[in-house]
C-alpha cells in the first residue's frame, strides 16, 4: 500500500490504538479484517472536517464506498442504544 499525503484531520496511530477496540467491536467476526481501520477512520475524519462528498475522498484513502460502509456500521446503535462513533466525537 502506498503512503498517502497526511492531512490535518488525521489522528496519530497512538491515538487510534486507544479507540481501535471500540471500532472493532462493531464488526461481526466472520473472517479476518482486510481493511486498515486506521485509514478508514482518518478518511471519515477528513470527510467530517472538510465537508466534502463521499465520492470526493482524495486518492490514498480507501474507496469511498468502503469508508461509507464502515461509517454506517459505526453509527448504528448497539443493543444498548449506544453508537460507537458518537462516543468518539
C-alpha positions, 0 to 999 in steps of 0.5 A, a space after each residue: 500500500 502506498 503512503 498517502 499525503 497526511 492531512 490535518 484531520 488525521 489522528 496519530 496511530 497512538 491515538 487510534 490504538 486507544 479507540 481501535 477496540 471500540 471500532 472493532 467491536 462493531 464488526 461481526 467476526 466472520 473472517 479476518 479484517 482486510 481493511 486498515 481501520 486506521 485509514 478508514 477512520 482518518 478518511 471519515 475524519 477528513 470527510 467530517 472536517 472538510 465537508 466534502 462528498 463521499 465520492 470526493 475522498 482524495 486518492 490514498 484513502 480507501 474507496 469511498 464506498 468502503 469508508 461509507 460502509 464502515 461509517 454506517 456500521 459505526 453509527 448504528 446503535 448497539 443493543 444498548 442504544 449506544 453508537 460507537 462513533 458518537 462516543 468518539 466525537 
